[in-house]
Amino acid sequence: MEASVKPAFMNFRTIWLTLILSSCFILPGYTQSPSRTGVKAFPSRLKKPDKVTLSNLERHIHYLADSSLEGRRAGSPGEAAASGYISSEFARSGLRPGGDNGRWLQAFTIDDGRSIDSSTTFSVNDRPLVIGREFFPLAISAAGAVTGAPAIALQESGVPWFLDLRELIQVHGHSPHFDLENAIRAMAGVFAGKGATALIVYNSSKTPDNLSFDPRDRPAEAPIPVIYMTMAAKRKYLKDESASVDLKIKVAFAEKQRTAHNVLGMLDNGAPLTIVIGAHYDHLGHGEDSNTLYRGPGHPVFNGADDNASGVAGMIELARLLSASKLKANNYLFIAFSGEELGLFGSKYFVGHPTIDLKSVNYMVNLDMIGRLNDTTHALTVGGYGTSPAWAGAFKAGAGTAHLFSFRFDSSGLGPSDHTSFYRKDIPVLFFFTGIHSDYHKPGDSYEKINYTGELQVLKLVWSVVEELDKKGRLAFTRTRDASAQGIARFSVTLGILPDYSFSGSGVRADAVSEGRPAQAAGMRAGDVIVQLGEFPVTSLQNYMEALGKFKKGDKTTVKYRGGDESIERPVQF
Ligand SMILES: [Zn+2]
């Protein structure tokens, strides 16, 4: 899963998924490969209680993944509708509110960067320029108000100065590592030292400068206001370069924030220890946060049926089943996290502002994408397997359905989902995940594609683990050798393929090829297998990532791949 848009988290998630699925180990006795017909089928006849759970799962996922919830973006009305639904289901199961001040919700703020405040103005000879179309302050700009009457061609102390970016671009523009905005900030610093009170830049060259105001960008500030003026505006307002003009400048920024909510329900059995069962309920909305893998037109809704309406539905059903059960040796705190898609914001906030004593947390179970179990392989990834010695026992002894699955155990407590926040607080964690698919972070992740009976079986497995551990007291915590701590290859460029994590041959097989990316330009299609990148042979996901790490944006090289029986080599540019 490689996306062109790279919020840090996405990169981590890509690395994690690539690593985990290329380095999981398989427990003896748990056959894995689909080719092995040894994977037993799930019982076709369901008992009544299971039928109830199954129809509830469908009801929950249909509601949460309905387009009317607009993709449940954190802090949106869709999130509010979803949290209302979840808390009413919690109430129906007899849970009590576990959030702020006895309420279901725990609010937290998401920093959405900055916006240009509407009080920002720029006028030349009392003729105001149109913000956005004729001018805008750069993100490096200092806030402030400045007036002055400079001669455009002169650079005198005590007034704003002008700078044509033509030379900077012509001298440095070809270098892929040149950061124009950075250079402008440096020049603004020098000019300020010589008495400039503001800097107005424009670009008379034919080379585009790609400058814009990035709300998420929080670069170091220049000591003076810095405004970008379009060439059209420069021609309109600053025709005579020898003339002096009357300038009035005001730059102001506003913090862009939104409030998101975790939903918490407590099943209080009056026990000393509490088990946390969690699942994130936020998703991508219409892609406003640039964290989708969709490259098509428009702004479709991302319903996130598998990611993660499936996990939330599973959590709601576990709450119902546990509150009706005899498993009373622990309390259970059920948490629907928001902000996960932005970087685990909700779970990080909870462990930083816990509504119960974190020391009383026995362990945490995280359900994220459990709705697309493969009916042939029954492949199930279980993360955090190394975070407590108790886990191995629970799975081995699981009288439940463990024998019906082919497990991919990942020992690390770290991963691209909310259990990571708890692991970092030295709490044993388990993470259940039925695997990646080509609808991941795309509009196609809809409830028709959910494997409901598969999810039911995953829930029965989770139940059998919780049941097995009910009377075992506090689980011991083990810190794991986390892949990321071992200095995994870092890469900043990608070819634009979705690796097939189940491929066991030599090379990297593409499960999907993203439009408009280098791999597609090189004629690659889904199913093709990369065997070399430049001078670097590719035999596994691991050394593929290391090879990617050798290249930078703009670099040219070649990719060699197998397409059907053909061996193809093509030039690529990152
Ligand atoms: Zn997601």
Residues whose N, C-alpha, C, O or C-beta is under 5 A from the ligand:
A	BS01	ZN	D307 E341
